[in-house]
Amino acid sequence: MVVIFSRVAAFTARHPVVKGMISYGTLWPTSCLIQQTISGKTIENYDWVQALRFSLYGGLFTAPTLYAWIRLSTRLWPVTSLKTSIIKAFVEQLTYGPAALICFFFGMGLLEGKSVQEAKTIVENKFLPTWKVGVCFWPILQTLNFQYIPEHNRVPFVSACSLVWCCFLAYMHQLSLKKASEMKLTNRLLGTPHIKN
């Protein structure tokens, strides 16, 4: 067993993007399950498929794109100082952050089998409120990340921080599903046709 762990550690040291993919692929579904627990679900009625979607999306999309952004930001601002760390964090919030949120809501919608138009509507409804919260959360953590964490561990650090963030994203996602379900029920009770949102 020790040999396996040492080989995995050596492989992820040579390929840091894989370390990020593993951390996102495990921490994002964990946060999804935490959020489900907070909303009252138990192991008997967890949405395991939703957790799998979070794992796939986090491991196969978020981790590689974040790794690419961190590599790019290191090339653009190679000196590590408090000033450059703050600059990187704020540039990220104005560039990578919005793109990542749009991709998350759109991608998760598609993974749930929604149409492109339905996924676009999800983005329109959730992007701005979520981004407003992210602007208060991520610049501080990313400043610490860029200032104190070695580059090869920055994606896993963000992954650990995103455990909390992903609980929030899962909450926002569940909230919209709940609203859509309530709207469908109300329309059914009133006898009006269901309008997709």
C-alpha positions in Angstrom: 0.0 0.0 0.0 2.9 2.4 0.8 4.4 1.7 -2.6 1.1 2.6 -4.3 0.9 5.9 -2.4 4.5 6.7 -3.1 4.0 6.1 -6.8 0.8 8.3 -6.9 2.7 11.0 -5.0 5.6 10.8 -7.5 3.2 10.9 -10.4 1.3 13.9 -9.1 4.6 15.7 -8.3 5.5 15.3 -12.0 2.0 16.3 -13.2 0.6 18.8 -10.7 -2.6 19.2 -12.8 -3.5 15.6 -11.8 -3.1 16.5 -8.1 -5.7 19.2 -8.7 -8.0 16.9 -10.6 -7.9 14.3 -7.8 -8.6 17.0 -5.2 -11.4 18.6 -7.1 -12.8 15.2 -8.1 -13.2 14.2 -4.4 -13.8 17.5 -2.6 -16.6 18.8 -4.9 -18.8 15.8 -4.5 -18.1 15.9 -0.8 -19.3 19.5 -0.6 -22.4 18.5 -2.6 -23.2 15.7 -0.1 -22.5 18.2 2.8 -25.0 20.6 1.3 -27.5 17.8 0.9 -27.1 16.9 4.5 -27.6 20.5 5.6 -30.8 20.6 3.5 -32.1 17.6 5.5 -31.2 14.6 3.3 -29.6 11.4 4.7 -27.5 8.7 3.2 -30.7 6.9 2.2 -31.9 9.7 0.0 -28.8 11.5 -1.2 -28.7 12.5 -4.8 -25.6 10.4 -5.7 -25.9 11.2 -9.4 -25.7 14.9 -8.5 -22.6 14.2 -6.5 -21.1 12.3 -9.4 -21.8 15.4 -11.7 -20.0 17.6 -9.2 -17.0 15.1 -9.2 -16.9 14.9 -13.0 -17.2 18.7 -13.5 -14.8 19.6 -10.8 -12.1 17.0 -11.7 -12.3 17.2 -15.5 -13.1 20.8 -16.1 -12.5 23.1 -13.1 -9.2 21.7 -12.0 -7.5 21.8 -15.5 -8.8 25.3 -16.3 -7.8 26.6 -12.9 -4.4 25.1 -13.3 -4.0 26.8 -16.7 -5.0 30.2 -15.1 -2.5 29.8 -12.2 0.3 28.9 -14.7 -0.6 31.9 -16.8 -0.8 34.3 -13.9 2.6 33.1 -12.7 4.1 33.9 -16.1 2.4 37.3 -16.2 3.5 38.2 -12.7 6.5 36.0 -11.9 7.6 37.9 -8.7 5.8 36.8 -5.5 5.0 39.8 -3.4 1.9 41.0 -1.6 1.3 43.5 -4.4 1.4 41.0 -7.2 -0.6 38.5 -5.1 -3.4 41.1 -4.7 -3.2 42.0 -8.4 -3.5 38.3 -9.4 -6.5 37.8 -7.1 -8.4 40.7 -8.4 -7.6 40.0 -12.0 -8.8 36.5 -11.4 -12.1 37.8 -10.0 -12.6 39.9 -13.2 -11.6 37.3 -15.7 -11.4 33.6 -14.6 -14.0 33.9 -11.8 -16.9 35.0 -14.0 -16.0 32.6 -16.8 -15.8 29.7 -14.3 -19.2 30.5 -12.8 -20.8 30.8 -16.2 -19.3 27.5 -17.2 -20.3 25.9 -13.9 -24.0 26.8 -14.1 -24.2 26.1 -17.9 -22.2 22.9 -17.6 -24.2 21.5 -14.7 -27.4 22.3 -16.4 -26.3 20.4 -19.5 -25.1 17.5 -17.3 -28.6 17.3 -15.8 -30.1 16.9 -19.3 -31.4 20.4 -19.7 -31.5 22.1 -23.1 -29.1 24.8 -24.1 -31.8 27.4 -23.6 -32.6 26.1 -20.1 -28.9 26.1 -19.2 -28.6 29.7 -20.5 -31.6 30.7 -18.3 -29.9 29.1 -15.3 -26.8 31.2 -15.9 -28.9 34.4 -16.3 -30.7 33.7 -13.0 -27.7 32.6 -10.9 -24.6 34.3 -12.2 -24.8 37.8 -10.7 -26.0 36.9 -7.2 -23.3 34.1 -7.0 -20.5 36.3 -8.4 -21.4 39.1 -5.8 -20.8 36.6 -3.0 -17.6 35.3 -4.7 -16.1 38.8 -4.9 -16.2 38.8 -1.1 -14.8 35.3 -0.7 -12.2 34.6 -3.3 -9.9 37.6 -3.5 -8.8 37.1 0.1 -8.2 33.4 -0.3 -6.4 33.8 -3.6 -4.2 36.6 -2.2 -3.1 34.1 0.5 -2.7 31.4 -2.1 -0.6 33.4 -4.5 1.5 34.9 -1.6 2.2 31.8 0.6 1.4 28.6 -1.3 4.0 27.1 -3.7 2.7 27.0 -7.3 2.5 23.2 -7.5 0.1 23.2 -4.5 -2.1 26.2 -5.5 -4.8 24.2 -7.2 -5.2 21.7 -4.3 -5.3 24.7 -1.9 -8.1 26.3 -3.9 -9.8 22.9 -4.0 -9.7 22.8 -0.2 -11.1 26.3 0.0 -13.7 25.5 -2.6 -15.2 22.9 -0.3 -17.0 25.8 1.4 -17.6 27.6 -1.9 -19.0 24.5 -3.6 -21.4 24.0 -0.7 -22.6 27.4 -1.5 -22.8 26.6 -5.3 -24.7 23.4 -4.5 -27.1 25.4 -2.3 -27.7 27.9 -5.1 -28.2 25.1 -7.5 -30.6 23.2 -5.2 -32.5 26.5 -4.6 -33.2 26.9 -8.2 -34.3 23.3 -8.6 -36.6 23.8 -5.6 -38.1 26.9 -7.1 -38.6 25.2 -10.4 -40.3 22.3 -8.7 -42.6 24.6 -6.7 -43.5 26.6 -9.8 -44.3 23.3 -11.6 -46.6 22.2 -8.7 -48.3 25.6 -8.5 -48.9 25.6 -12.2 -50.3 22.1 -12.0 -52.6 23.1 -9.1 -53.8 26.2 -10.9 -54.2 24.3 -14.2 -51.8 26.5 -16.1 -49.2 25.0 -18.4 -45.7 24.7 -17.1 -43.3 27.2 -18.4 -39.7 26.1 -18.5 -37.3 28.3 -16.6 
